[in-house]
Amino acid sequence: MSELDTRHRNALPNDEFAFPHQRKLPREDASHVRNAVARFNQVGDVSDDERDYAWSRIRSAARKFGVAISEKSWRELGKG
């Protein structure tokens, strides 16, 4: 995964994160999208509605960067 140094991460607009209000899980390239899927369940203090929204943002970025995600919902993570 390409590393984001603090300056670069702070310069990203909120829209580049799966959870834009919390600025968690950047999705700026394929490597970050794969990492967002892997770490999705580690994000705390968010509602199910926020998770649904973040998951749709991750799936959209996955399509954009050609990342295959077999799970249709975040609720399927870790069950396969």
PDB file with one MODEL, atoms N, CA, C and O in Angstrom:
MODEL        1
ATOM      1  N   MET A   1       0.852  -1.175   0.000  1.00  0.00           N
ATOM      2  CA  MET A   1       0.000   0.000   0.000  1.00  0.00           C
ATOM      3  C   MET A   1       0.889   1.226   0.000  1.00  0.00           C
ATOM      4  O   MET A   1       1.924   1.263   0.666  1.00  0.00           O
ATOM      5  N   SER A   2       0.487   2.194  -0.729  1.00  0.00           N
ATOM      6  CA  SER A   2       1.218   3.450  -0.702  1.00  0.00           C
ATOM      7  C   SER A   2       0.948   4.133   0.637  1.00  0.00           C
ATOM      8  O   SER A   2      -0.197   4.270   1.067  1.00  0.00           O
ATOM      9  N   GLU A   3       2.021   4.552   1.272  1.00  0.00           N
ATOM     10  CA  GLU A   3       1.911   5.191   2.579  1.00  0.00           C
ATOM     11  C   GLU A   3       1.462   6.638   2.429  1.00  0.00           C
ATOM     12  O   GLU A   3       1.898   7.346   1.522  1.00  0.00           O
ATOM     13  N   LEU A   4       0.606   7.056   3.309  1.00  0.00           N
ATOM     14  CA  LEU A   4       0.191   8.451   3.365  1.00  0.00           C
ATOM     15  C   LEU A   4       0.897   9.086   4.549  1.00  0.00           C
ATOM     16  O   LEU A   4       0.656   8.711   5.696  1.00  0.00           O
ATOM     17  N   ASP A   5       1.758  10.035   4.276  1.00  0.00           N
ATOM     18  CA  ASP A   5       2.355  10.736   5.399  1.00  0.00           C
ATOM     19  C   ASP A   5       1.307  11.697   5.963  1.00  0.00           C
ATOM     20  O   ASP A   5       0.278  11.948   5.334  1.00  0.00           O
ATOM     21  N   THR A   6       1.576  12.219   7.129  1.00  0.00           N
ATOM     22  CA  THR A   6       0.602  13.068   7.817  1.00  0.00           C
ATOM     23  C   THR A   6       0.183  14.262   6.965  1.00  0.00           C
ATOM     24  O   THR A   6      -0.999  14.598   6.902  1.00  0.00           O
ATOM     25  N   ARG A   7       1.141  14.894   6.317  1.00  0.00           N
ATOM     26  CA  ARG A   7       0.826  16.072   5.503  1.00  0.00           C
ATOM     27  C   ARG A   7      -0.115  15.713   4.352  1.00  0.00           C
ATOM     28  O   ARG A   7      -1.080  16.430   4.088  1.00  0.00           O
ATOM     29  N   HIS A   8       0.168  14.601   3.670  1.00  0.00           N
ATOM     30  CA  HIS A   8      -0.664  14.180   2.547  1.00  0.00           C
ATOM     31  C   HIS A   8      -2.064  13.781   3.025  1.00  0.00           C
ATOM     32  O   HIS A   8      -3.065  14.161   2.419  1.00  0.00           O
ATOM     33  N   ARG A   9      -2.123  13.009   4.117  1.00  0.00           N
ATOM     34  CA  ARG A   9      -3.420  12.582   4.651  1.00  0.00           C
ATOM     35  C   ARG A   9      -4.256  13.792   5.060  1.00  0.00           C
ATOM     36  O   ARG A   9      -5.454  13.846   4.780  1.00  0.00           O
ATOM     37  N   ASN A  10      -3.627  14.757   5.718  1.00  0.00           N
ATOM     38  CA  ASN A  10      -4.353  15.955   6.151  1.00  0.00           C
ATOM     39  C   ASN A  10      -4.824  16.790   4.966  1.00  0.00           C
ATOM     40  O   ASN A  10      -5.811  17.519   5.073  1.00  0.00           O
ATOM     41  N   ALA A  11      -4.130  16.690   3.845  1.00  0.00           N
ATOM     42  CA  ALA A  11      -4.500  17.465   2.658  1.00  0.00           C
ATOM     43  C   ALA A  11      -5.643  16.827   1.872  1.00  0.00           C
ATOM     44  O   ALA A  11      -6.258  17.487   1.035  1.00  0.00           O
ATOM     45  N   LEU A  12      -5.934  15.554   2.132  1.00  0.00           N
ATOM     46  CA  LEU A  12      -7.027  14.893   1.414  1.00  0.00           C
ATOM     47  C   LEU A  12      -8.369  15.514   1.806  1.00  0.00           C
ATOM     48  O   LEU A  12      -8.605  15.804   2.979  1.00  0.00           O
ATOM     49  N   PRO A  13      -9.239  15.714   0.823  1.00  0.00           N
ATOM     50  CA  PRO A  13     -10.586  16.194   1.169  1.00  0.00           C
ATOM     51  C   PRO A  13     -11.367  15.087   1.881  1.00  0.00           C
ATOM     52  O   PRO A  13     -11.083  13.905   1.686  1.00  0.00           O
ATOM     53  N   ASN A  14     -12.330  15.457   2.688  1.00  0.00           N
ATOM     54  CA  ASN A  14     -13.144  14.478   3.410  1.00  0.00           C
ATOM     55  C   ASN A  14     -13.750  13.438   2.476  1.00  0.00           C
ATOM     56  O   ASN A  14     -13.930  12.282   2.858  1.00  0.00           O
ATOM     57  N   ASP A  15     -14.062  13.852   1.257  1.00  0.00           N
ATOM     58  CA  ASP A  15     -14.695  12.964   0.284  1.00  0.00           C
ATOM     59  C   ASP A  15     -13.814  11.770  -0.105  1.00  0.00           C
ATOM     60  O   ASP A  15     -14.319  10.804  -0.677  1.00  0.00           O
ATOM     61  N   GLU A  16     -12.530  11.816   0.188  1.00  0.00           N
ATOM     62  CA  GLU A  16     -11.619  10.717  -0.141  1.00  0.00           C
ATOM     63  C   GLU A  16     -11.638   9.594   0.889  1.00  0.00           C
ATOM     64  O   GLU A  16     -10.948   8.589   0.716  1.00  0.00           O
ATOM     65  N   PHE A  17     -12.418   9.749   1.956  1.00  0.00           N
ATOM     66  CA  PHE A  17     -12.478   8.751   3.009  1.00  0.00           C
ATOM     67  C   PHE A  17     -13.802   8.002   2.959  1.00  0.00           C
ATOM     68  O   PHE A  17     -14.834   8.567   2.595  1.00  0.00           O
ATOM     69  N   ALA A  18     -13.764   6.728   3.328  1.00  0.00           N
ATOM     70  CA  ALA A  18     -15.004   5.949   3.378  1.00  0.00           C
ATOM     71  C   ALA A  18     -15.951   6.540   4.424  1.00  0.00           C
ATOM     72  O   ALA A  18     -17.159   6.631   4.203  1.00  0.00           O
ATOM     73  N   PHE A  19     -15.391   6.936   5.555  1.00  0.00           N
ATOM     74  CA  PHE A  19     -16.148   7.612   6.611  1.00  0.00           C
ATOM     75  C   PHE A  19     -15.715   9.070   6.595  1.00  0.00           C
ATOM     76  O   PHE A  19     -14.801   9.441   7.332  1.00  0.00           O
ATOM     77  N   PRO A  20     -16.342   9.904   5.780  1.00  0.00           N
ATOM     78  CA  PRO A  20     -15.854  11.269   5.599  1.00  0.00           C
ATOM     79  C   PRO A  20     -15.912  12.143   6.849  1.00  0.00           C
ATOM     80  O   PRO A  20     -15.039  12.990   7.040  1.00  0.00           O
ATOM     81  N   HIS A  21     -16.914  11.960   7.699  1.00  0.00           N
ATOM     82  CA  HIS A  21     -17.026  12.802   8.897  1.00  0.00           C
ATOM     83  C   HIS A  21     -15.959  12.457   9.927  1.00  0.00           C
ATOM     84  O   HIS A  21     -15.508  13.322  10.678  1.00  0.00           O
ATOM     85  N   GLN A  22     -15.560  11.195   9.957  1.00  0.00           N
ATOM     86  CA  GLN A  22     -14.534  10.758  10.889  1.00  0.00           C
ATOM     87  C   GLN A  22     -13.143  10.768  10.243  1.00  0.00           C
ATOM     88  O   GLN A  22     -12.134  10.592  10.927  1.00  0.00           O
ATOM     89  N   ARG A  23     -13.096  10.976   8.918  1.00  0.00           N
ATOM     90  CA  ARG A  23     -11.847  10.940   8.150  1.00  0.00           C
ATOM     91  C   ARG A  23     -11.103   9.620   8.370  1.00  0.00           C
ATOM     92  O   ARG A  23      -9.902   9.593   8.641  1.00  0.00           O
ATOM     93  N   LYS A  24     -11.867   8.519   8.243  1.00  0.00           N
ATOM     94  CA  LYS A  24     -11.297   7.189   8.419  1.00  0.00           C
ATOM     95  C   LYS A  24     -11.408   6.398   7.129  1.00  0.00           C
ATOM     96  O   LYS A  24     -12.372   6.538   6.376  1.00  0.00           O
ATOM     97  N   LEU A  25     -10.418   5.575   6.891  1.00  0.00           N
ATOM     98  CA  LEU A  25     -10.309   4.679   5.747  1.00  0.00           C
ATOM     99  C   LEU A  25     -10.226   5.446   4.421  1.00  0.00           C
ATOM    100  O   LEU A  25     -11.211   5.541   3.688  1.00  0.00           O
ATOM    101  N   PRO A  26      -9.050   5.986   4.126  1.00  0.00           N
ATOM    102  CA  PRO A  26      -8.882   6.654   2.833  1.00  0.00           C
ATOM    103  C   PRO A  26      -9.081   5.660   1.701  1.00  0.00           C
ATOM    104  O   PRO A  26      -8.796   4.472   1.855  1.00  0.00           O
ATOM    105  N   ARG A  27      -9.566   6.139   0.575  1.00  0.00           N
ATOM    106  CA  ARG A  27      -9.851   5.264  -0.576  1.00  0.00           C
ATOM    107  C   ARG A  27      -9.326   5.915  -1.851  1.00  0.00           C
ATOM    108  O   ARG A  27     -10.033   6.013  -2.854  1.00  0.00           O
ATOM    109  N   GLU A  28      -8.081   6.353  -1.792  1.00  0.00           N
ATOM    110  CA  GLU A  28      -7.532   7.114  -2.906  1.00  0.00           C
ATOM    111  C   GLU A  28      -6.889   6.266  -3.991  1.00  0.00           C
ATOM    112  O   GLU A  28      -6.589   6.784  -5.067  1.00  0.00           O
ATOM    113  N   ASP A  29      -6.665   4.972  -3.744  1.00  0.00           N
ATOM    114  CA  ASP A  29      -6.130   4.088  -4.777  1.00  0.00           C
ATOM    115  C   ASP A  29      -6.522   2.646  -4.433  1.00  0.00           C
ATOM    116  O   ASP A  29      -7.124   2.395  -3.388  1.00  0.00           O
ATOM    117  N   ALA A  30      -6.180   1.707  -5.313  1.00  0.00           N
ATOM    118  CA  ALA A  30      -6.586   0.312  -5.128  1.00  0.00           C
ATOM    119  C   ALA A  30      -6.062  -0.262  -3.813  1.00  0.00           C
ATOM    120  O   ALA A  30      -6.781  -0.988  -3.125  1.00  0.00           O
ATOM    121  N   SER A  31      -4.841   0.051  -3.467  1.00  0.00           N
ATOM    122  CA  SER A  31      -4.251  -0.462  -2.240  1.00  0.00           C
ATOM    123  C   SER A  31      -5.007   0.040  -1.009  1.00  0.00           C
ATOM    124  O   SER A  31      -5.241  -0.720  -0.070  1.00  0.00           O
ATOM    125  N   HIS A  32      -5.377   1.289  -1.017  1.00  0.00           N
ATOM    126  CA  HIS A  32      -6.137   1.841   0.106  1.00  0.00           C
ATOM    127  C   HIS A  32      -7.551   1.262   0.162  1.00  0.00           C
ATOM    128  O   HIS A  32      -8.106   1.095   1.249  1.00  0.00           O
ATOM    129  N   VAL A  33      -8.130   0.958  -0.979  1.00  0.00           N
ATOM    130  CA  VAL A  33      -9.462   0.344  -0.988  1.00  0.00           C
ATOM    131  C   VAL A  33      -9.392  -1.051  -0.358  1.00  0.00           C
ATOM    132  O   VAL A  33     -10.237  -1.403   0.465  1.00  0.00           O
ATOM    133  N   ARG A  34      -8.392  -1.841  -0.742  1.00  0.00           N
ATOM    134  CA  ARG A  34      -8.240  -3.171  -0.147  1.00  0.00           C
ATOM    135  C   ARG A  34      -8.019  -3.061   1.362  1.00  0.00           C
ATOM    136  O   ARG A  34      -8.565  -3.853   2.129  1.00  0.00           O
ATOM    137  N   ASN A  35      -7.233  -2.098   1.779  1.00  0.00           N
ATOM    138  CA  ASN A  35      -6.990  -1.884   3.202  1.00  0.00           C
ATOM    139  C   ASN A  35      -8.274  -1.454   3.920  1.00  0.00           C
ATOM    140  O   ASN A  35      -8.525  -1.876   5.049  1.00  0.00           O
ATOM    141  N   ALA A  36      -9.077  -0.623   3.271  1.00  0.00           N
ATOM    142  CA  ALA A  36     -10.343  -0.181   3.872  1.00  0.00           C
ATOM    143  C   ALA A  36     -11.268  -1.365   4.121  1.00  0.00           C
ATOM    144  O   ALA A  36     -11.943  -1.422   5.149  1.00  0.00           O
ATOM    145  N   VAL A  37     -11.303  -2.311   3.182  1.00  0.00           N
ATOM    146  CA  VAL A  37     -12.127  -3.509   3.371  1.00  0.00           C
ATOM    147  C   VAL A  37     -11.589  -4.323   4.550  1.00  0.00           C
ATOM    148  O   VAL A  37     -12.357  -4.772   5.400  1.00  0.00           O
ATOM    149  N   ALA A  38     -10.278  -4.509   4.597  1.00  0.00           N
ATOM    150  CA  ALA A  38      -9.664  -5.315   5.648  1.00  0.00           C
ATOM    151  C   ALA A  38      -9.860  -4.711   7.032  1.00  0.00           C
ATOM    152  O   ALA A  38      -9.981  -5.445   8.013  1.00  0.00           O
ATOM    153  N   ARG A  39      -9.893  -3.399   7.124  1.00  0.00           N
ATOM    154  CA  ARG A  39      -9.974  -2.726   8.428  1.00  0.00           C
ATOM    155  C   ARG A  39     -11.371  -2.185   8.745  1.00  0.00           C
ATOM    156  O   ARG A  39     -11.567  -1.524   9.765  1.00  0.00           O
ATOM    157  N   PHE A  40     -12.324  -2.463   7.884  1.00  0.00           N
ATOM    158  CA  PHE A  40     -13.659  -1.890   8.026  1.00  0.00           C
ATOM    159  C   PHE A  40     -14.253  -2.122   9.414  1.00  0.00           C
ATOM    160  O   PHE A  40     -14.772  -1.192  10.031  1.00  0.00           O
ATOM    161  N   ASN A  41     -14.178  -3.352   9.902  1.00  0.00           N
ATOM    162  CA  ASN A  41     -14.800  -3.683  11.188  1.00  0.00           C
ATOM    163  C   ASN A  41     -14.039  -3.122  12.380  1.00  0.00           C
ATOM    164  O   ASN A  41     -14.511  -3.235  13.512  1.00  0.00           O
ATOM    165  N   GLN A  42     -12.874  -2.520  12.156  1.00  0.00           N
ATOM    166  CA  GLN A  42     -12.110  -1.922  13.247  1.00  0.00           C
ATOM    167  C   GLN A  42     -12.542  -0.487  13.544  1.00  0.00           C
ATOM    168  O   GLN A  42     -12.133   0.087  14.553  1.00  0.00           O
ATOM    169  N   VAL A  43     -13.353   0.086  12.682  1.00  0.00           N
ATOM    170  CA  VAL A  43     -13.820   1.455  12.891  1.00  0.00           C
ATOM    171  C   VAL A  43     -14.917   1.432  13.959  1.00  0.00           C
ATOM    172  O   VAL A  43     -15.919   0.731  13.825  1.00  0.00           O
ATOM    173  N   GLY A  44     -14.706   2.204  15.008  1.00  0.00           N
ATOM    174  CA  GLY A  44     -15.672   2.239  16.102  1.00  0.00           C
ATOM    175  C   GLY A  44     -16.438   3.546  16.134  1.00  0.00           C
ATOM    176  O   GLY A  44     -16.134   4.486  15.399  1.00  0.00           O
ATOM    177  N   ASP A  45     -17.423   3.585  16.990  1.00  0.00           N
ATOM    178  CA  ASP A  45     -18.220   4.791  17.226  1.00  0.00           C
ATOM    179  C   ASP A  45     -18.912   5.317  15.984  1.00  0.00           C
ATOM    180  O   ASP A  45     -18.965   6.527  15.764  1.00  0.00           O
ATOM    181  N   VAL A  46     -19.445   4.412  15.168  1.00  0.00           N
ATOM    182  CA  VAL A  46     -20.236   4.802  14.003  1.00  0.00           C
ATOM    183  C   VAL A  46     -21.515   3.969  13.989  1.00  0.00           C
ATOM    184  O   VAL A  46     -21.537   2.835  14.467  1.00  0.00           O
ATOM    185  N   SER A  47     -22.564   4.541  13.441  1.00  0.00           N
ATOM    186  CA  SER A  47     -23.851   3.851  13.376  1.00  0.00           C
ATOM    187  C   SER A  47     -23.878   2.880  12.193  1.00  0.00           C
ATOM    188  O   SER A  47     -23.015   2.926  11.316  1.00  0.00           O
ATOM    189  N   ASP A  48     -24.870   2.014  12.185  1.00  0.00           N
ATOM    190  CA  ASP A  48     -25.049   1.110  11.048  1.00  0.00           C
ATOM    191  C   ASP A  48     -25.325   1.896   9.768  1.00  0.00           C
ATOM    192  O   ASP A  48     -24.879   1.501   8.691  1.00  0.00           O
ATOM    193  N   ASP A  49     -26.058   3.006   9.878  1.00  0.00           N
ATOM    194  CA  ASP A  49     -26.313   3.836   8.701  1.00  0.00           C
ATOM    195  C   ASP A  49     -25.006   4.406   8.149  1.00  0.00           C
ATOM    196  O   ASP A  49     -24.809   4.455   6.935  1.00  0.00           O
ATOM    197  N   GLU A  50     -24.120   4.834   9.041  1.00  0.00           N
ATOM    198  CA  GLU A  50     -22.815   5.330   8.596  1.00  0.00           C
ATOM    199  C   GLU A  50     -22.002   4.211   7.956  1.00  0.00           C
ATOM    200  O   GLU A  50     -21.293   4.438   6.976  1.00  0.00           O
ATOM    201  N   ARG A  51     -22.103   3.008   8.505  1.00  0.00           N
ATOM    202  CA  ARG A  51     -21.403   1.858   7.915  1.00  0.00           C
ATOM    203  C   ARG A  51     -21.961   1.540   6.524  1.00  0.00           C
ATOM    204  O   ARG A  51     -21.200   1.260   5.598  1.00  0.00           O
ATOM    205  N   ASP A  52     -23.274   1.584   6.381  1.00  0.00           N
ATOM    206  CA  ASP A  52     -23.881   1.345   5.062  1.00  0.00           C
ATOM    207  C   ASP A  52     -23.358   2.359   4.051  1.00  0.00           C
ATOM    208  O   ASP A  52     -22.991   1.996   2.934  1.00  0.00           O
ATOM    209  N   TYR A  53     -23.325   3.608   4.438  1.00  0.00           N
ATOM    210  CA  TYR A  53     -22.852   4.678   3.564  1.00  0.00           C
ATOM    211  C   TYR A  53     -21.377   4.477   3.209  1.00  0.00           C
ATOM    212  O   TYR A  53     -20.991   4.591   2.046  1.00  0.00           O
ATOM    213  N   ALA A  54     -20.561   4.178   4.216  1.00  0.00           N
ATOM    214  CA  ALA A  54     -19.137   3.962   3.985  1.00  0.00           C
ATOM    215  C   ALA A  54     -18.911   2.755   3.075  1.00  0.00           C
ATOM    216  O   ALA A  54     -18.050   2.789   2.195  1.00  0.00           O
ATOM    217  N   TRP A  55     -19.684   1.694   3.287  1.00  0.00           N
ATOM    218  CA  TRP A  55     -19.522   0.498   2.448  1.00  0.00           C
ATOM    219  C   TRP A  55     -19.856   0.808   0.992  1.00  0.00           C
ATOM    220  O   TRP A  55     -19.168   0.332   0.089  1.00  0.00           O
ATOM    221  N   SER A  56     -20.886   1.588   0.756  1.00  0.00           N
ATOM    222  CA  SER A  56     -21.226   1.945  -0.629  1.00  0.00           C
ATOM    223  C   SER A  56     -20.108   2.779  -1.242  1.00  0.00           C
ATOM    224  O   SER A  56     -19.836   2.651  -2.436  1.00  0.00           O
ATOM    225  N   ARG A  57     -19.461   3.622  -0.461  1.00  0.00           N
ATOM    226  CA  ARG A  57     -18.348   4.437  -0.944  1.00  0.00           C
ATOM    227  C   ARG A  57     -17.129   3.554  -1.263  1.00  0.00           C
ATOM    228  O   ARG A  57     -16.424   3.790  -2.244  1.00  0.00           O
ATOM    229  N   ILE A  58     -16.894   2.547  -0.432  1.00  0.00           N
ATOM    230  CA  ILE A  58     -15.784   1.627  -0.685  1.00  0.00           C
ATOM    231  C   ILE A  58     -16.053   0.820  -1.947  1.00  0.00           C
ATOM    232  O   ILE A  58     -15.154   0.643  -2.770  1.00  0.00           O
ATOM    233  N   ARG A  59     -17.276   0.328  -2.110  1.00  0.00           N
ATOM    234  CA  ARG A  59     -17.606  -0.462  -3.316  1.00  0.00           C
ATOM    235  C   ARG A  59     -17.480   0.397  -4.575  1.00  0.00           C
ATOM    236  O   ARG A  59     -17.031  -0.090  -5.612  1.00  0.00           O
ATOM    237  N   SER A  60     -17.866   1.648  -4.494  1.00  0.00           N
ATOM    238  CA  SER A  60     -17.724   2.554  -5.629  1.00  0.00           C
ATOM    239  C   SER A  60     -16.249   2.752  -5.975  1.00  0.00           C
ATOM    240  O   SER A  60     -15.878   2.704  -7.147  1.00  0.00           O
ATOM    241  N   ALA A  61     -15.416   2.972  -4.975  1.00  0.00           N
ATOM    242  CA  ALA A  61     -13.978   3.129  -5.212  1.00  0.00           C
ATOM    243  C   ALA A  61     -13.375   1.822  -5.741  1.00  0.00           C
ATOM    244  O   ALA A  61     -12.472   1.854  -6.577  1.00  0.00           O
ATOM    245  N   ALA A  62     -13.863   0.690  -5.267  1.00  0.00           N
ATOM    246  CA  ALA A  62     -13.363  -0.603  -5.741  1.00  0.00           C
ATOM    247  C   ALA A  62     -13.635  -0.754  -7.242  1.00  0.00           C
ATOM    248  O   ALA A  62     -12.766  -1.197  -7.993  1.00  0.00           O
ATOM    249  N   ARG A  63     -14.824  -0.391  -7.665  1.00  0.00           N
ATOM    250  CA  ARG A  63     -15.135  -0.446  -9.107  1.00  0.00           C
ATOM    251  C   ARG A  63     -14.209   0.482  -9.881  1.00  0.00           C
ATOM    252  O   ARG A  63     -13.691   0.109 -10.934  1.00  0.00           O
ATOM    253  N   LYS A  64     -14.001   1.670  -9.372  1.00  0.00           N
ATOM    254  CA  LYS A  64     -13.152   2.659 -10.034  1.00  0.00           C
ATOM    255  C   LYS A  64     -11.723   2.148 -10.208  1.00  0.00           C
ATOM    256  O   LYS A  64     -11.107   2.382 -11.248  1.00  0.00           O
ATOM    257  N   PHE A  65     -11.189   1.452  -9.200  1.00  0.00           N
ATOM    258  CA  PHE A  65      -9.799   1.002  -9.227  1.00  0.00           C
ATOM    259  C   PHE A  65      -9.641  -0.470  -9.604  1.00  0.00           C
ATOM    260  O   PHE A  65      -8.529  -0.996  -9.572  1.00  0.00           O
ATOM    261  N   GLY A  66     -10.738  -1.141  -9.960  1.00  0.00           N
ATOM    262  CA  GLY A  66     -10.662  -2.532 -10.394  1.00  0.00           C
ATOM    263  C   GLY A  66     -10.361  -3.522  -9.284  1.00  0.00           C
ATOM    264  O   GLY A  66      -9.694  -4.531  -9.509  1.00  0.00           O
ATOM    265  N   VAL A  67     -10.851  -3.235  -8.085  1.00  0.00           N
ATOM    266  CA  VAL A  67     -10.647  -4.116  -6.934  1.00  0.00           C
ATOM    267  C   VAL A  67     -11.886  -4.990  -6.779  1.00  0.00           C
ATOM    268  O   VAL A  67     -13.003  -4.483  -6.684  1.00  0.00           O
ATOM    269  N   ALA A  68     -11.685  -6.305  -6.754  1.00  0.00           N
ATOM    270  CA  ALA A  68     -12.806  -7.238  -6.608  1.00  0.00           C
ATOM    271  C   ALA A  68     -13.182  -7.361  -5.131  1.00  0.00           C
ATOM    272  O   ALA A  68     -12.338  -7.634  -4.277  1.00  0.00           O
ATOM    273  N   ILE A  69     -14.456  -7.155  -4.857  1.00  0.00           N
ATOM    274  CA  ILE A  69     -14.996  -7.349  -3.503  1.00  0.00           C
ATOM    275  C   ILE A  69     -16.180  -8.299  -3.640  1.00  0.00           C
ATOM    276  O   ILE A  69     -17.160  -7.991  -4.319  1.00  0.00           O
ATOM    277  N   SER A  70     -16.081  -9.454  -2.989  1.00  0.00           N
ATOM    278  CA  SER A  70     -17.152 -10.442  -3.125  1.00  0.00           C
ATOM    279  C   SER A  70     -18.337 -10.151  -2.207  1.00  0.00           C
ATOM    280  O   SER A  70     -19.467 -10.535  -2.511  1.00  0.00           O
ATOM    281  N   GLU A  71     -18.087  -9.478  -1.091  1.00  0.00           N
ATOM    282  CA  GLU A  71     -19.158  -9.172  -0.143  1.00  0.00           C
ATOM    283  C   GLU A  71     -20.049  -8.061  -0.694  1.00  0.00           C
ATOM    284  O   GLU A  71     -19.561  -7.040  -1.179  1.00  0.00           O
ATOM    285  N   LYS A  72     -21.343  -8.273  -0.612  1.00  0.00           N
ATOM    286  CA  LYS A  72     -22.302  -7.267  -1.057  1.00  0.00           C
ATOM    287  C   LYS A  72     -22.585  -6.252   0.051  1.00  0.00           C
ATOM    288  O   LYS A  72     -22.996  -5.125  -0.224  1.00  0.00           O
ATOM    289  N   SER A  73     -22.366  -6.652   1.288  1.00  0.00           N
ATOM    290  CA  SER A  73     -22.639  -5.805   2.440  1.00  0.00           C
ATOM    291  C   SER A  73     -21.486  -5.936   3.442  1.00  0.00           C
ATOM    292  O   SER A  73     -20.809  -6.963   3.480  1.00  0.00           O
ATOM    293  N   TRP A  74     -21.273  -4.923   4.228  1.00  0.00           N
ATOM    294  CA  TRP A  74     -20.247  -4.999   5.274  1.00  0.00           C
ATOM    295  C   TRP A  74     -20.604  -6.058   6.303  1.00  0.00           C
ATOM    296  O   TRP A  74     -19.723  -6.557   7.003  1.00  0.00           O
ATOM    297  N   ARG A  75     -21.877  -6.409   6.408  1.00  0.00           N
ATOM    298  CA  ARG A  75     -22.311  -7.422   7.355  1.00  0.00           C
ATOM    299  C   ARG A  75     -21.787  -8.813   6.981  1.00  0.00           C
ATOM    300  O   ARG A  75     -21.792  -9.715   7.819  1.00  0.00           O
ATOM    301  N   GLU A  76     -21.340  -8.996   5.743  1.00  0.00           N
ATOM    302  CA  GLU A  76     -20.806 -10.272   5.273  1.00  0.00           C
ATOM    303  C   GLU A  76     -19.304 -10.417   5.551  1.00  0.00           C
ATOM    304  O   GLU A  76     -18.751 -11.504   5.382  1.00  0.00           O
ATOM    305  N   LEU A  77     -18.653  -9.353   5.968  1.00  0.00           N
ATOM    306  CA  LEU A  77     -17.204  -9.405   6.184  1.00  0.00           C
ATOM    307  C   LEU A  77     -16.850 -10.442   7.260  1.00  0.00           C
ATOM    308  O   LEU A  77     -17.462 -10.490   8.327  1.00  0.00           O
ATOM    309  N   GLY A  78     -15.865 -11.253   6.953  1.00  0.00           N
ATOM    310  CA  GLY A  78     -15.395 -12.253   7.909  1.00  0.00           C
ATOM    311  C   GLY A  78     -16.260 -13.487   8.039  1.00  0.00           C
ATOM    312  O   GLY A  78     -16.032 -14.314   8.921  1.00  0.00           O
ATOM    313  N   LYS A  79     -17.249 -13.621   7.174  1.00  0.00           N
ATOM    314  CA  LYS A  79     -18.153 -14.772   7.265  1.00  0.00           C
ATOM    315  C   LYS A  79     -17.930 -15.771   6.136  1.00  0.00           C
ATOM    316  O   LYS A  79     -18.670 -16.747   6.009  1.00  0.00           O
ATOM    317  N   GLY A  80     -16.922 -15.530   5.328  1.00  0.00           N
ATOM    318  CA  GLY A  80     -16.749 -16.415   4.184  1.00  0.00           C
ATOM    319  C   GLY A  80     -15.463 -17.065   4.206  1.00  0.00           C
ATOM    320  O   GLY A  80     -15.151 -17.849   3.310  1.00  0.00           O
TER     321      GLY A  80
ENDMDL
END
